[in-house]
Amino acid sequence: MFKNSYKMLFLFSLMLGTLITISSTNWLSAWMGLEINLLSFIPLMNDNKNLMSTESSMKYFLVQAMASSILLFIVIIYMMNSNFYSNFMNKNIYLNLLIISTLMLKMGMAPFHFWFPNIIEGLNWINSLILLTWQKIAPLMLISFMNLNKIIIPMIIISMIMSAIGGLNQTSLRKIMAYSSINHLSWMCASMMLNESIWLNYFLFYSFLSLTLIYYFFINKLYYMNQLYSNYNYSMEMKLILFLNFLSLGGLPPFLGFYPKWMVIELMSMNQIFLISMMVMLTLLTLFFYIRMCYSSFLLNYYEIKWNNYINLNNKHYLYLFMSYISIFGLLLMNIFYFMF
């Protein structure tokens, strides 16, 4: 009971730090919120049943502390307003580039993603979900407050290239989710250049799709791709639903995951046609390793126990099926309701 109570306390502090950051009016209070968020998440990362969690928490602390130090250094320079730094600070492009790079390092976006897949590999699925979703809210919100212009375009392209290449040879489901997160972050940052609210809608859709997949992995204790191929616990229909959720996360129409990408494509096709063309082509590489997983699971020959196809599902799996149906048929239902009302 004591263990659960202190975890709830740290979870509350985690949310409080994020709320302080997104509601702050200056960089110093935003930095304080990021630090509260960091120091609250590290105790949640420790898991006595997972020996790699201690290593991951230490790496996470070192990377985040380095990013926080750089951000605090920039804030102190800005507050000093001395003649020595005045010429540097007047060039807003350098200041914006430093701050954006620091925030990208905090949320694990390429080309500052070197720590992200390795750290998420040592976490359980609950902490992985927090790292993939909630921990990105504060840096994304701070980036959305800034004047991005064309500074972030090279980083978006690099992020999509690294996420597509990095996910090709992965067998760990946690690393695949990490590289998928890097890919979706580039779409969110691209939407920030033209609209301040679409990235938030995109983030909500991405969080729901990630929650659906991670919930299935959590209740079945799946961590690697070979466990998907040899999972005898459920029928072929359950596997079909699982891989359709993967395709939805990749943004393949007509699934729900295509809707946020549809919004960004429609917005950017007016004045960013080259960038959106590059993003669509690079996203096809991300879809490739999702489709490869589906192909390997359904078309390769493997042994399956016949009588396990009739296992009774419990409430946890009914909740997963409900979220899966929204993920798979959500876009069709949205179109139906749109034409009806």
C-alpha positions as CSV (number, residue, x, y, z in Angstrom):
1,M,0.0,0.0,0.0
2,F,2.9,2.4,0.8
3,K,4.5,1.6,-2.5
4,N,1.3,2.4,-4.4
5,S,0.8,5.7,-2.4
6,Y,4.3,7.0,-3.2
7,K,3.9,6.1,-6.9
8,M,0.7,8.1,-6.9
9,L,2.5,11.0,-5.3
10,F,5.2,11.0,-8.0
11,L,2.6,10.6,-10.7
12,F,0.8,13.7,-9.4
13,S,4.2,15.6,-9.3
14,L,4.8,14.4,-12.9
15,M,1.5,15.9,-14.1
16,L,2.1,19.0,-12.0
17,G,5.5,19.7,-13.6
18,T,4.0,19.5,-17.1
19,L,1.1,21.8,-16.1
20,I,3.6,24.3,-14.7
21,T,5.6,24.3,-17.9
22,I,2.7,24.7,-20.3
23,S,1.1,27.5,-18.2
24,S,4.4,29.4,-17.6
25,T,4.9,32.9,-19.0
26,N,8.7,32.9,-18.9
27,W,11.5,30.5,-19.7
28,L,12.7,30.2,-16.0
29,S,9.4,28.9,-14.8
30,A,9.1,26.6,-17.8
31,W,12.6,25.2,-16.9
32,M,11.4,24.7,-13.3
33,G,8.4,22.7,-14.5
34,L,10.6,20.5,-16.7
35,E,12.8,19.8,-13.7
36,I,9.9,18.8,-11.5
37,N,8.6,16.6,-14.3
38,L,12.1,15.0,-14.6
39,L,12.6,14.3,-10.9
40,S,9.1,12.9,-10.6
41,F,9.5,10.4,-13.5
42,I,12.9,8.9,-12.5
43,P,11.5,7.2,-9.3
44,L,8.6,5.8,-11.4
45,M,11.2,4.2,-13.8
46,N,12.7,2.0,-11.1
47,D,11.3,-1.5,-11.2
48,N,12.6,-4.3,-8.9
49,K,11.4,-6.9,-11.4
50,N,13.4,-5.4,-14.2
51,L,17.1,-5.1,-13.8
52,M,17.5,-2.8,-16.8
53,S,15.2,-0.2,-15.3
54,T,18.0,1.2,-13.1
55,E,20.3,1.6,-16.0
56,S,17.6,3.3,-18.1
57,S,16.7,5.7,-15.2
58,M,20.4,6.7,-14.9
59,K,20.8,7.3,-18.6
60,Y,17.5,9.2,-18.7
61,F,18.7,11.4,-15.8
62,L,22.0,12.2,-17.4
63,V,20.5,13.1,-20.8
64,Q,17.7,15.2,-19.3
65,A,20.1,16.9,-16.9
66,M,22.4,17.8,-19.8
67,A,19.4,19.3,-21.8
68,S,18.2,21.2,-18.7
69,S,21.6,22.6,-18.1
70,I,21.8,23.9,-21.7
71,L,18.4,25.4,-21.5
72,L,19.2,27.1,-18.1
73,F,22.4,28.4,-19.6
74,I,20.5,30.0,-22.5
75,V,17.9,31.5,-20.0
76,I,20.7,33.0,-17.8
77,I,22.4,34.5,-20.8
78,Y,19.1,36.0,-21.9
79,M,18.5,37.4,-18.3
80,M,22.0,38.9,-18.1
81,N,21.4,41.1,-21.1
82,S,25.1,42.1,-21.1
83,N,26.9,43.8,-23.9
84,F,29.1,40.7,-24.4
85,Y,26.1,38.6,-25.4
86,S,23.9,41.3,-26.9
87,N,25.1,40.8,-30.5
88,F,24.5,37.1,-30.1
89,M,21.1,37.4,-28.6
90,N,19.9,39.8,-31.3
91,K,20.2,37.1,-33.8
92,N,17.1,35.3,-32.9
93,I,17.7,32.4,-35.4
94,Y,20.6,31.2,-33.2
95,L,18.7,31.5,-30.0
96,N,15.7,29.7,-31.5
97,L,18.0,27.0,-32.9
98,L,19.6,26.3,-29.5
99,I,16.3,26.2,-27.6
100,I,14.6,24.0,-30.2
101,S,17.6,21.6,-30.2
102,T,17.5,21.4,-26.4
103,L,13.7,20.7,-26.4
104,M,14.2,18.1,-29.1
105,L,16.9,16.4,-27.0
106,K,14.4,16.3,-24.1
107,M,11.6,14.6,-26.1
108,G,13.9,12.3,-28.1
109,M,13.4,13.7,-31.6
110,A,16.1,13.1,-34.3
111,P,18.9,14.0,-34.7
112,F,19.0,14.0,-30.9
113,H,17.3,10.7,-30.5
114,F,20.4,8.6,-29.6
115,W,19.2,7.9,-26.0
116,F,15.5,7.3,-26.7
117,P,15.4,3.7,-28.1
118,N,18.0,2.4,-25.6
119,I,16.3,3.8,-22.6
120,I,12.8,2.7,-23.6
121,E,14.2,-0.9,-24.0
122,G,14.8,-1.1,-20.3
123,L,11.3,0.1,-19.2
124,N,8.0,-1.8,-18.6
125,W,5.0,-0.9,-20.8
126,I,3.4,1.5,-18.3
127,N,6.6,3.7,-18.1
128,S,7.1,3.3,-21.9
129,L,3.6,4.7,-22.5
130,I,4.4,7.7,-20.2
131,L,7.7,8.3,-22.0
132,L,6.0,8.0,-25.4
133,T,3.1,10.3,-24.7
134,W,3.0,12.5,-21.5
135,Q,6.7,13.3,-21.4
136,K,6.4,14.9,-24.8
137,I,3.6,17.4,-24.0
138,A,5.8,20.0,-22.3
139,P,8.6,20.2,-24.9
140,L,6.1,20.2,-27.8
141,M,4.1,23.0,-26.1
142,L,7.2,25.1,-25.6
143,I,8.2,24.6,-29.3
144,S,4.7,25.6,-30.4
145,F,5.1,28.9,-28.5
146,M,8.2,29.8,-30.5
147,N,8.5,31.3,-34.0
148,L,9.7,28.3,-36.0
149,N,9.8,29.7,-39.5
150,K,12.1,27.4,-41.6
151,I,14.5,26.5,-38.8
152,I,12.9,23.2,-38.0
153,I,12.4,21.9,-41.6
154,P,15.8,20.2,-41.8
155,M,15.2,18.6,-38.4
156,I,11.8,17.3,-39.6
157,I,13.4,15.6,-42.6
158,I,16.3,14.1,-40.6
159,S,13.8,12.8,-38.0
160,M,11.7,11.1,-40.6
161,I,14.8,9.5,-42.3
162,M,16.3,8.3,-39.0
163,S,12.9,6.9,-37.8
164,A,12.4,5.0,-41.0
165,I,15.9,3.5,-41.2
166,G,16.2,2.8,-37.5
167,G,13.0,0.8,-37.3
168,L,13.7,-1.5,-40.3
169,N,16.0,-4.0,-38.5
170,Q,14.3,-3.9,-35.1
171,T,12.8,-7.0,-33.4
172,S,12.0,-5.3,-30.1
173,L,8.4,-3.9,-29.9
174,R,9.5,-1.1,-27.5
175,K,12.1,0.1,-30.0
176,I,9.6,-0.1,-32.8
177,M,7.2,2.1,-30.8
178,A,10.1,4.5,-30.1
179,Y,11.0,4.9,-33.7
180,S,7.4,5.3,-34.6
181,S,7.1,8.0,-32.0
182,I,10.1,9.9,-33.6
183,N,8.2,9.7,-36.9
184,H,5.0,11.1,-35.5
185,L,6.9,13.9,-33.7
186,S,8.1,15.1,-37.1
187,W,4.5,15.3,-38.3
188,M,3.5,17.3,-35.2
189,C,6.4,19.7,-35.6
190,A,5.6,20.2,-39.2
191,S,2.0,21.1,-38.4
192,M,3.2,23.7,-35.9
193,M,4.6,25.8,-38.6
194,L,1.2,26.6,-40.0
195,N,-1.4,25.9,-37.3
196,E,-1.1,26.0,-33.5
197,S,-4.0,23.6,-32.8
198,I,-3.7,20.8,-35.3
199,W,-0.5,19.4,-33.7
200,L,-2.5,19.0,-30.4
201,N,-5.3,17.0,-32.3
202,Y,-2.5,14.9,-33.9
203,F,-1.0,14.2,-30.5
204,L,-4.4,13.1,-29.0
205,F,-4.9,10.6,-31.9
206,Y,-1.3,9.3,-31.6
207,S,-1.7,8.9,-27.8
208,F,-4.9,6.9,-28.3
209,L,-3.4,4.6,-30.9
210,S,-0.3,4.0,-28.8
211,L,-2.4,3.3,-25.8
212,T,-4.4,0.7,-27.8
213,L,-1.2,-1.2,-28.9
214,I,0.6,-0.9,-25.6
215,Y,-2.4,-2.1,-23.6
216,Y,-2.4,-5.3,-25.7
217,F,1.3,-5.8,-25.2
218,F,0.9,-5.2,-21.4
219,I,-1.9,-7.6,-20.8
220,N,-0.2,-10.3,-22.8
221,K,3.4,-9.5,-21.7
222,L,4.8,-9.2,-25.2
223,Y,8.1,-7.5,-25.8
224,Y,9.5,-8.9,-29.0
225,M,8.3,-9.7,-32.5
226,N,8.8,-13.4,-32.3
227,Q,6.3,-13.5,-29.4
228,L,3.7,-12.1,-31.8
229,Y,4.3,-15.0,-34.3
230,S,4.2,-17.7,-31.6
231,N,1.5,-16.3,-29.4
232,Y,-0.8,-19.3,-28.9
233,N,-3.1,-17.6,-26.4
234,Y,-5.6,-16.1,-28.9
235,S,-7.1,-16.8,-32.2
236,M,-6.2,-15.5,-35.7
237,E,-8.9,-12.9,-35.4
238,M,-7.2,-11.3,-32.4
239,K,-3.9,-11.2,-34.3
240,L,-5.7,-9.6,-37.3
241,I,-7.0,-6.9,-35.0
242,L,-3.6,-6.4,-33.5
243,F,-1.8,-5.8,-36.9
244,L,-4.6,-3.6,-38.2
245,N,-3.9,-1.4,-35.1
246,F,-0.3,-1.4,-36.3
247,L,-1.3,-0.2,-39.7
248,S,-3.6,2.4,-38.1
249,L,-0.6,3.7,-36.1
250,G,1.4,3.9,-39.3
251,G,-1.3,6.1,-40.9
252,L,-2.6,3.7,-43.6
253,P,-6.1,4.6,-44.9
254,P,-8.9,3.9,-44.2
255,F,-8.0,3.5,-40.5
256,L,-8.3,6.2,-37.8
257,G,-4.5,6.8,-37.8
258,F,-4.8,8.3,-41.3
259,Y,-7.0,11.1,-40.1
260,P,-4.4,13.3,-38.3
261,K,-2.0,12.8,-41.3
262,W,-4.9,13.8,-43.6
263,M,-5.3,17.1,-41.7
264,V,-1.6,17.9,-41.9
265,I,-1.4,17.0,-45.6
266,E,-4.4,19.2,-46.4
267,L,-2.9,22.1,-44.4
268,M,0.6,21.9,-45.8
269,S,-0.4,21.2,-49.4
270,M,-1.2,24.9,-49.8
271,N,2.3,26.4,-49.3
272,Q,4.7,23.5,-48.2
273,I,4.2,21.1,-51.1
274,F,7.9,20.0,-51.2
275,L,8.1,19.3,-47.5
276,I,4.8,17.4,-47.4
277,S,5.8,15.3,-50.4
278,M,9.1,14.3,-48.7
279,M,7.2,13.5,-45.5
280,V,4.7,11.2,-47.3
281,M,7.4,9.3,-49.1
282,L,9.5,8.8,-46.0
283,T,6.4,7.7,-44.1
284,L,6.0,4.9,-46.6
285,L,9.3,3.4,-45.2
286,T,7.8,3.4,-41.7
287,L,4.7,1.7,-43.1
288,F,7.0,-0.9,-44.7
289,F,8.2,-2.5,-41.4
290,Y,4.6,-2.5,-40.1
291,I,3.5,-4.4,-43.2
292,R,6.5,-6.7,-43.0
293,M,5.4,-7.6,-39.4
294,C,1.8,-8.4,-40.7
295,Y,3.2,-10.4,-43.6
296,S,5.5,-12.5,-41.4
297,S,2.7,-13.2,-39.0
298,F,0.0,-14.2,-41.4
299,L,1.7,-15.8,-44.3
300,L,4.6,-17.7,-42.7
301,N,3.9,-21.2,-41.5
302,Y,3.8,-21.7,-37.7
303,Y,2.3,-24.1,-35.2
304,E,-1.0,-23.1,-33.6
305,I,-2.9,-25.0,-30.9
306,K,-6.4,-25.5,-32.2
307,W,-8.4,-25.5,-29.0
308,N,-6.9,-22.2,-27.8
309,N,-9.0,-20.4,-30.5
310,Y,-12.0,-20.7,-28.2
311,I,-10.5,-19.1,-25.0
312,N,-13.0,-17.0,-23.1
313,L,-12.0,-13.3,-23.0
314,N,-12.1,-11.3,-19.8
315,N,-12.9,-7.6,-19.2
316,K,-9.3,-6.5,-20.1
317,H,-9.6,-7.9,-23.6
318,Y,-13.1,-6.5,-24.1
319,L,-11.7,-3.1,-23.4
320,Y,-8.9,-3.7,-25.9
321,L,-11.4,-4.8,-28.5
322,F,-13.4,-1.7,-27.9
323,M,-10.4,0.6,-28.4
324,S,-9.3,-1.5,-31.4
325,Y,-12.7,-1.1,-33.2
326,I,-12.4,2.7,-32.7
327,S,-8.8,2.6,-34.1
328,I,-9.8,0.5,-37.1
329,F,-13.3,1.9,-38.0
330,G,-13.0,5.4,-36.5
331,L,-12.4,7.2,-39.7
332,L,-15.3,5.5,-41.5
333,L,-17.6,6.3,-38.6
334,M,-16.5,9.9,-38.6
335,N,-17.3,10.2,-42.3
336,I,-20.7,8.6,-41.8
337,F,-21.6,11.0,-38.9
338,Y,-20.3,14.0,-41.0
339,F,-22.6,13.3,-43.9
340,M,-25.5,12.5,-41.6
341,F,-25.3,15.6,-39.5
